[in-house]
Amino acid sequence: MSSPTPAANTGASPSTPSVALIGVGAMGAALGEVLVKHGVPVRTDLSERSPASQSRARAAGLVPVDTAGLLDADIILSVIPPSLALDTAARMAALWQARRGDAGTAPLYVDCNAISPETALQVGALIQDAGLGYVDASIIGAPPRAGRPAPRLYASGPLAGRFSVLSRHGLDIRAMQAPLGTASTLKMCYAGITKGLAALAASSIMAADREGIADELAAELAASQPSLYQGFLSAIPSMLPKAYRWVGEMEEIAAFLGEDRPESGMYQHMARFYAAIAAAQAGYEPTTFDHFLQSGGDKG
Amino acid sequence: MSSPTPAANTGASPSTPSVALIGVGAMGAALGEVLVKHGVPVRTDLSERSPASQSRARAAGLVPVDTAGLLDADIILSVIPPSLALDTAARMAALWQARRGDAGTAPLYVDCNAISPETALQVGALIQDAGLGYVDASIIGAPPRAGRPAPRLYASGPLAGRFSVLSRHGLDIRAMQAPLGTASTLKMCYAGITKGLAALAASSIMAADREGIADELAAELAASQPSLYQGFLSAIPSMLPKAYRWVGEMEEIAAFLGEDRPESGMYQHMARFYAAIAAAQAGYEPTTFDHFLQSGGDKG
């Protein structure tokens, strides 16, 4: 990773690509901020965004534009909940077709979302049919922040190299030399483990809490599975506000695995489990975890 | 834990209970061996056991008896696959009733199996109706072996203290001061995490292997989830020969969680997934893991 220099902050050099960011959640805004600090002008469309997203975008130094203005960038990054990936791509494709743009200036559309390879190919078909370049990417790791490893942006498809220029501007991009869909496949396999594990932990902690043995479960895990246990103490609280987004991600993993396989059913039910948590249905309230987490504080 | 002494090996003292072991799999035989080394006479019924079980039992120093002879011990430990727990208890209860035994000499029946609390209560009803004492226990941890922590034997129910006398003979028994079913509940919550995680890892590794990216998944996990990754390198190979037994355990966890809950469905499908692995169905062969595990060897 290159370090930002004062010169890089004063403006883009002729070879510096401009970037448009779709999605300014925690991950999108943090990636945008890294690019801005490395001299890349980053625009985003805030017209339909929440106040929280708007203030994240301003803090990150992103330039507000209208939706059509996103198409004037060299590279468009889509960093949104998986359930929105396809509709968003369709909208951008339609806007580009309406402009009847010259293919020579067509931006590169990089879908970074946690979608199945099949969905990634559908996104790619929409984007490519409209005359835009397409890269299938996926993000593994937490949003960039000082003191922890940068997230990896895996990229697949023949144009992955064009996306890789942003490695010179602070992003950790891993071009896979592999066909479209491969980056999404890796994300499905990885998230199937990490976000699946959060579901198993949440299910067991809730059950232990119902039966009055959250303390005993915490003590046994702390003693015999200390690294899992320490992971849960941070993974459970950080899962709660994201559960609504993980519903779609679990559905993508289930589709990726193939509906006729039993392992697909594990993830179909995880999607429903996360939906119950996101809705704080009776028995799925955030408070269900309090006893385990507090008990954990004493014993960890 | 007390250490074995030469005197303890020469025979049981008047206060040393005798033990009957039902089930001489890896866990049962190893627990039996610990007891024998700590001066406890342990008998088992080998009449219908495999040659592997028979040789394990002999190596552990267990005394062969017929099934009815098990009832002459002070404490009976059932350490068998969960799907056999109920039938086995029924058989022992019937044998005891046939003997019309004096309640004063009735042995204590300790079910140590990975069964739901509901199944544990059914086992308990059979056992208690026949006039035997009953303890609901569960085992957390790997079979005892030099150089690693002993497995914990959690015990619940009013007679748990009678089982605890075996803590003086090498076992790590944790009497929970809790009603029957509680030890099984703890096991369900714990195994739901650990054996569930093995299913998620196996599912993702198989999918990555199908798509030709087992190497990339191994490398990313080794870098960003090193303790999970190291765990998989031993958990996957050790899961394969036990998958048949985990089918029943996943079914018990699903029943425990409650069939109307989505998290129960996760475990119902895990049971089917482990059944496919146990049967080495097409696409579920042990070789599916080779690439990940070998790749792991290079990068761990």
Contacts between the chains, C-beta under 8 A, distances in Angstrom:
chain1	res1	chain2	res2	distance
A	117	B	211	7.7
A	140	B	220	6.0
A	140	B	224	6.7
A	141	B	224	6.1
A	149	B	224	7.1
A	152	B	220	7.0
A	152	B	224	7.7
A	154	B	216	7.9
A	176	B	216	7.1
A	178	B	213	7.6
A	182	B	211	7.2
A	182	B	213	6.4
A	185	B	207	7.6
A	185	B	208	7.4
A	185	B	211	4.8
A	185	B	213	6.1
A	186	B	208	7.4
A	186	B	213	5.7
A	186	B	216	5.6
A	186	B	217	6.4
A	186	B	220	6.9
A	188	B	204	7.9
A	188	B	207	7.0
A	189	B	204	4.1
A	189	B	205	7.6
A	189	B	207	5.4
A	189	B	208	4.5
A	189	B	213	7.3
A	189	B	217	5.1
A	190	B	204	7.2
A	190	B	217	6.6
A	190	B	220	6.1
A	190	B	221	7.2
A	192	B	200	6.0
A	192	B	203	6.3
A	192	B	204	4.4
A	192	B	207	7.4
A	193	B	197	7.9
A	193	B	200	5.2
A	193	B	201	5.8
A	193	B	204	5.1
A	193	B	221	7.4
A	193	B	225	7.5
A	193	B	228	6.9
A	194	B	225	6.9
A	194	B	228	8.0
A	196	B	200	4.2
A	197	B	193	7.8
A	197	B	197	5.6
A	197	B	200	6.3
A	197	B	228	7.8
A	199	B	263	7.4
A	199	B	266	7.0
A	200	B	192	6.0
A	200	B	193	5.2
A	200	B	196	4.2
A	200	B	197	6.3
A	200	B	200	7.3
A	200	B	266	7.4
A	201	B	193	5.8
A	203	B	192	6.3
A	203	B	257	6.7
A	203	B	263	3.9
A	203	B	266	7.0
A	204	B	188	7.9
A	204	B	189	4.1
A	204	B	190	7.2
A	204	B	192	4.5
A	204	B	193	5.1
A	205	B	189	7.6
A	206	B	263	7.7
A	207	B	185	7.6
A	207	B	188	7.1
A	207	B	189	5.4
A	207	B	192	7.4
A	207	B	256	7.1
A	207	B	257	6.0
A	207	B	263	7.9
A	208	B	185	7.4
A	208	B	186	7.4
A	208	B	189	4.5
A	211	B	117	7.7
A	211	B	182	7.2
A	211	B	185	4.8
A	213	B	178	7.5
A	213	B	182	6.4
A	213	B	185	6.1
A	213	B	186	5.7
A	213	B	189	7.3
A	216	B	154	7.9
A	216	B	176	7.1
A	216	B	186	5.6
A	217	B	186	6.4
A	217	B	189	5.1
A	217	B	190	6.6
A	220	B	140	6.1
A	220	B	152	7.0
A	220	B	186	6.9
A	220	B	190	6.1
A	221	B	190	7.2
A	221	B	193	7.4
A	224	B	140	6.8
A	224	B	141	6.1
A	224	B	149	7.2
A	224	B	152	7.7
A	225	B	193	7.5
A	225	B	194	6.9
A	227	B	227	4.1
A	227	B	228	8.0
A	228	B	193	6.9
A	228	B	194	7.9
A	228	B	197	7.8
A	228	B	227	8.0
A	256	B	207	7.0
A	257	B	203	6.7
A	257	B	207	6.0
A	261	B	273	7.9
A	261	B	283	8.0
A	262	B	269	4.7
A	262	B	270	7.6
A	262	B	272	3.5
A	262	B	273	4.4
A	262	B	275	7.8
A	262	B	276	6.3
A	263	B	199	7.4
A	263	B	203	3.9
A	263	B	206	7.7
A	263	B	207	7.9
A	263	B	269	6.9
A	263	B	273	5.0
A	264	B	269	7.7
A	265	B	265	6.8
A	265	B	268	7.4
A	265	B	269	3.4
A	265	B	272	7.3
A	266	B	199	6.9
A	266	B	200	7.4
A	266	B	203	7.0
A	266	B	266	5.1
A	266	B	269	4.5
A	266	B	270	5.8
A	266	B	273	6.9
A	268	B	265	7.4
A	268	B	269	7.9
A	269	B	262	4.7
A	269	B	263	6.9
A	269	B	264	7.7
A	269	B	265	3.4
A	269	B	266	4.5
A	269	B	268	7.9
A	269	B	269	6.7
A	270	B	262	7.7
A	270	B	266	5.8
A	272	B	262	3.6
A	272	B	265	7.3
A	273	B	261	7.9
A	273	B	262	4.4
A	273	B	263	5.0
A	273	B	266	6.9
A	275	B	262	7.9
A	276	B	262	6.3
A	283	B	261	8.0
